[in-house]
Amino acid sequence: MSTDRAATPPSLTSRRTLPPETVRKKDVNRRRMARLGWYFSTPALLVVAAVTIFPVVFSLVMSFSNVQVLGSGFQLSGLTLGNFHTVFGSVKWRYALGFTVLYTVVTVTVEVVLGTMIALVLEHLRALRGWMMALLLIPWSLITVISAQLWNYIYDPTYGAADAIFSAVGLGHPVILGSNASAVIAMMVADIWKTTPFVAIIVLAGLVMLPGDVYEAAEVDGSNGWQTFWRITLPLLRPTIALAVLFRILQAFGLFDLPFVLTQGGPGYATTSLAVLGYQAMFTNLSFGPGAAVAVTTAALVVIGCILFLRVFRAQVNEGEGS
């Protein structure tokens, strides 16, 4: 008897000894608290639905509708796939898709590498870590519009700092934002400067949470710093790096404010992202149907890309655990 009583979990034993009336009262109170939680969260959920869910659903409906522009607004009439045919057959959409994918891959890769390196340096600092983190957050804290204006001054061919540097090293006075390749590279540099601190802070948070006994065991085994990083630090940082990459993919694929302020999508449409293309279609050309189709396809591509990334990441994690 004593053995059976000891094997029974304390929670089950105490629940069995409670009177049925007490158990029913606890269940009723639990349901009341749950309803009360729903009552308090309903206003916030309604706001989220109004500012997030409704625009998404309305854009989806508009992308499959014939949109007629009237003097008082626009009118939806009938279902059609013509908006998507217009988008997929557009040379500008195909270029914007390629540019957005290239921009996302390059900027996210560089930011993850640089952010990880900065985080490793900050993790070994002691006295100056707080000051360095404060300085590091200055680019990230700037509004993107302000950051774009700052880089616009830097790239200015007349009085910009970049022009002075190129002239000092004998490269003349190139118009950085005047050619396709240099404009794309210049915009990538501006984005990397701004968002690398974001990745560094996330990776630093992951580094601080790593267990110290693993590194002590590696030091006892004679592992040097390079081996410790590749065999211990990087595998343990995979979830943190995956989180940073997901955030950056979502931000980079929705690129709008930086090219809109810095280059207006030019020269030509060299720096026109999918978001800028959708804006131009809807608000410049008043093509609401194709503009909504651009937005819907962009959202679908982001969701598909994130799902594929998570699957690949999960497969790598499972392989690491199996080995």
N, C-alpha and C positions, 0 to 999 in steps of 0.2 A: 504494500500500500504506500509506503513512504517513497519507494522508487517511482511509482506512477505519479504521485503528487509532485515530486521534484521534476519529472519530465514534462509536466503540463506547463505551458507558457503562463507567466504571471497575469498577462492581460486577459487570457481566456478564463483563468481561475477567478479573477476579480469580477469579470462580466457574469460568470455563472452564479456567483454569490449575491449579485445585485437582485433586488426585487423586480418583477416584470414591470411594475408601474414606473420605476426609476429608469429602466431601459427605454420604455416608450417615451418618457419625457425627454431623454437625451436625444432620441431620434427626431422628435418633433422640434426641439430647439435647433438641431443641426439643419433641418429643412428650412426653418424660419431664417436662420442666418444666411443660408444659401439664397433664399428669395430676397433678403435684404441686400445682399451683395449685388444681385442682378438689378435691383431698384436703383442703387447708387451708381452702377456702371452704365445704366441705360442712356443717360444724357451724353456721356463720352462716346458710347458706341454710335449714337445717332449723329454726332458731329463727325466721327470718322467716316460713317456711311455717306454723309452729305458731301464731304470734301475729298473723299478718296474713291469709294465704291461707285457712287453715282456717276462721276466723270468717266471712270473706266468703262462702265456699262454703256453709257451714252456714246462714248467714242466707238465702242464695238458696234453698236446699232448704226451709227452714222457711217461706218466704213462699209456696211453692207446695204446702204440705202442710196437711192437717187436723191441728191441734194440740189435743190433749186434755190438760188440766191434771189431774194426779193428786196424791195426797197425797205421793208421793215425788218429784215433779218433773213432767215433761210427756212426752207420747208423740206421735210423728209417725205418721200413718196415712193413706195415700192421697194422691193429687194433686188439687189443686183450684185454681180461680181466684177462689174466694170471698173470699180475703183482699184481693185487689186490688179486687174489686167493693166490698167494705166501705170500703176506703180512698178510692177515687175517688168514692164516693157520700157521703162524710162532709163536712159543712160545715166542720168544724174543720180537715180536711186541706187543703181549698181555701183557707181563710184562712191557714193556716200556710205554704202554698206562696206565696201572694201576699205575705205579710209577709216571708218569707225572701228572695224576689227583690227586693222593694223595699228591704229592709235592705242587701242585698248591693250593689245598684246605687248607692244613696246613699252608703254608707260608703266603698266602694272609690273612687268618683269624688272625693269630698271628700279622702280620704287621698292619692290620687295628686296632686291639685292642690296641697294643702298640703305634701306631702312633696317635690314638685319645687321649690316655692318655697324651702323650708328648705334643700334641697340646693344650690340656686343661691347662697344666702347663704353657706353653709358653704364652698363651693368658692372664694369670693373671700376668705375669712378666712385669715390666716396664723398669727398668734401664738396666738389663742384657739381655734383649730379643735379641738384635742384636748380642751380643757375643755368646749366646747360639745357635742361629740359624746358625752362622758361624761354630761353632764346630759340630753342628748337620749335616751340609752338607758335612763334610769331608768324611765320609764313602760313601755317594752317589756320590761324585765327583770323587772317584777313579775308574779307568777303571776296569772292572770285571776281566780281566786277572791278573792285579796287585793285586786286592783283593783276588783272588784265590791263588796266590803265597804267599801272606801274611798268609792266613789261612793254607796253606800247611806247612809253617814254624811253626805255632802255634801247629798244630797236629803232628808234627814230633815226632816219638817215642824215639828219642835219645836226642835232645836238645830243644824240643818244650816247650812252656810255659804251654800247657795243660798237658804234661807229668809231669812237675814239680809240678803243682797243685795237680794232682791225687796222686803223690808220697807223697806230704806233708800231705794229708788227709788220707793216709793209703790205697789207692786203687791200689797201685802197679804201673805197667807200661803198661797199655793197649795200644794195637795198634789200634788207633781210626779208621783209614781208612782201617783196615785189615779185618773187619767183616761187614756183610751186614747191620745189624741194626744200628751199630754205624756210619758207613759211611754215611748212609742216614740222620741220625740225625745231624751229623757234617756238612753236606752240607746245610741242612735247616738252621742251626744256622748261617752259613756264609752268606746265602742269606738274612735272617732276619736282621742281623747286617747291611748289606749294604743298603737295600731298605726300611727299616722302616722310615728313615728320609724323603724319598720321600713322603710317605703317610702322615707323620706328617706335612709337609709343605702344602700339598693340604688341609688337614683338618683345619690347622691354617688359611689359606686364607678364608675358609668358615666360621670359627668362627668370624673372624674380620668383615665380612659382615652381620652378624646377626643383626636384629633391637634391639636397646637397650630398647625401650619402653615396649617390651614384658616382659623383665626381671624386669623392674620397676613395672609392674602390678603384676607379680608373687611375688615379694617381698612384695608388699602391701597386697596381699592375704595370706601372711604367709607361702609361700612355701619354704622349706629348699633346700639346695644345691643338694641333691640326687634327690628329686622330680623335681626340675627345670631341671636337666640334662635329666631325662627320659621322662618328659612330654613336654619340650620345646626345649632344645638344640638338642637332638638326632633326633626328627622328622624334625626339620629345617635343620639338617645336612645331611639328606638322599640323596639329589642330589649330594652333595660334596663327600660323602662316596661312592656313586655309581660310580662316575667318577674315584675315586681312585681305586676301585675294578676292574673296566673295564681295566684300564691301567695295573694293576698288573696281571690280568688274561692273557692279551696279552703277557706280558713279561715272566711270569712264565711258560706258556704253550710252549713257544718257547725256553725253557731252553737249552742252548748249551755250552757257554763258561765256566761256572763255573764247571760243571762235566768234561768237556774236559780237563781242566787244573788241577783240584784238584784231580780227581780220574780216569780219562780216561775211565769213565763208569764202573769201577770196584768197589769192587772186583767181578770178574766174569762179570755179567752185572747188578749188584745190583743198580747202579746209572745211568743206561743207559736211557736217556730220548728219546722221539720220535725224536727230532732234532739230537741227537748224533747217534741214530740208522740209520737215513737217511744218515748222513755223512758217517758212516761206510759202509753202503750198496753201496753208490755211489763211494766214493773215496778210500776205503780200499779194498772192494771186487769187485769193478768195475761192480756192478749190477745196472746199471743206471735206468732200468725200475722199479724194486722194490723200489729203492731209491726215484724216483720221486713219486711213489704211496704212500710212507710213507709221503712225504711232502704234497701231495694233501689231504690225509686223515687228517693230522694234521691241515691244514688250514681249512678244512671243519668242524672239531670238534670245533675249536676256534670260527668260525662264528656262529655255532649252539648254543654253550654255551653262547656267548654274547647276541644273540637274546633272548634266554630263560631267561637270567638274566634280560634283559631290560623289558621283559614282566612282570616278577614277580615284579620287582621294580615299574613299572608303575601301576600295580594292587594295590600294597600296598599304593602308593601315592594317588590313587583315593579313596581307602577305608578311608584313613586318612582325606581327604578333605570332604568325605561324612559324616563322623562322626562329 
